[in-house]
Amino acid sequence: MRVMRWDFPPGSETGWHRHGFAYAVVPLHAGTMLIELPEGRTMDVTLSPGVSYERSAGTEHNVVNAGTEPFSFVEIELKSRPG
């Protein structure tokens, strides 16, 4: 596994990227993420502390803090599940 903590002030973003492994996200704080996807598609995600979700490897995306408060999450990439 590879474990990283991400801290997002309002308006900040990750920049476009693609995960090489399946991964899980564990929110540490409540927040609202805007996920930008290829071809202009977007997805709103509401974060609740401790309510995790997982994603498959390979999707290109950009994560934006679309809310007015900072939030943080821990991301866990599963190196045993490459895309």
C-alpha positions as CSV (number, residue, x, y, z in Angstrom):
1,M,0.0,0.0,0.0
2,R,0.9,3.6,-0.4
3,V,-0.8,6.0,2.1
4,M,-1.0,9.7,1.6
5,R,-2.7,12.6,3.4
6,W,-4.2,15.4,1.3
7,D,-5.2,18.8,2.7
8,F,-7.3,21.1,0.6
9,P,-8.0,24.8,1.4
10,P,-11.0,26.2,-0.4
11,G,-10.5,26.4,-4.1
12,S,-7.4,24.2,-4.2
13,E,-7.0,21.3,-6.5
14,T,-4.8,18.3,-7.2
15,G,-4.2,18.9,-10.9
16,W,-5.1,16.4,-13.5
17,H,-3.8,12.9,-12.7
18,R,-4.4,9.2,-13.2
19,H,-4.0,6.5,-10.5
20,G,-2.0,3.5,-11.4
21,F,-3.6,1.4,-8.6
22,A,-7.1,0.9,-7.2
23,Y,-7.5,3.2,-4.1
24,A,-9.6,4.1,-1.2
25,V,-10.3,7.5,0.3
26,V,-11.0,8.1,4.0
27,P,-12.2,11.6,4.8
28,L,-10.9,13.2,7.9
29,H,-13.2,16.3,7.7
30,A,-16.5,17.1,6.0
31,G,-16.3,18.8,2.7
32,T,-17.5,19.1,-0.9
33,M,-15.3,18.0,-3.7
34,L,-15.8,18.7,-7.4
35,I,-14.3,15.9,-9.5
36,E,-13.5,17.0,-13.0
37,L,-13.4,14.2,-15.5
38,P,-12.4,14.0,-19.2
39,E,-14.6,15.6,-21.8
40,G,-15.8,18.2,-19.4
41,R,-17.8,15.9,-17.2
42,T,-18.0,16.6,-13.5
43,M,-19.2,14.9,-10.3
44,D,-19.9,16.4,-6.9
45,V,-18.9,14.3,-3.9
46,T,-19.8,15.1,-0.3
47,L,-17.2,14.0,2.2
48,S,-18.2,12.8,5.7
49,P,-15.5,12.0,8.3
50,G,-14.8,8.3,8.4
51,V,-17.1,7.4,5.5
52,S,-14.7,5.9,2.9
53,Y,-15.1,5.0,-0.7
54,E,-13.0,3.2,-3.3
55,R,-12.2,3.7,-7.0
56,S,-10.6,1.6,-9.7
57,A,-7.3,2.5,-11.2
58,G,-7.0,4.3,-14.5
59,T,-9.5,7.2,-14.6
60,E,-8.0,10.6,-15.3
61,H,-9.4,13.3,-13.0
62,N,-8.8,16.5,-11.1
63,V,-10.1,17.0,-7.5
64,V,-11.2,20.6,-6.5
65,N,-12.3,21.8,-3.1
66,A,-15.6,23.3,-4.2
67,G,-16.7,24.3,-0.6
68,T,-15.9,27.2,1.7
69,E,-14.1,25.2,4.3
70,P,-10.8,23.3,4.2
71,F,-11.0,19.5,4.2
72,S,-8.5,16.6,4.4
73,F,-8.6,12.9,3.5
74,V,-6.3,9.9,3.6
75,E,-5.8,8.1,0.3
76,I,-4.7,4.5,0.3
77,E,-3.4,3.0,-3.0
78,L,-3.5,-0.7,-3.3
79,K,-0.3,-1.7,-5.0
80,S,-1.6,-5.3,-5.4
81,R,-4.4,-4.0,-7.6
82,P,-2.8,-2.2,-10.6
83,G,-4.8,-0.8,-13.4
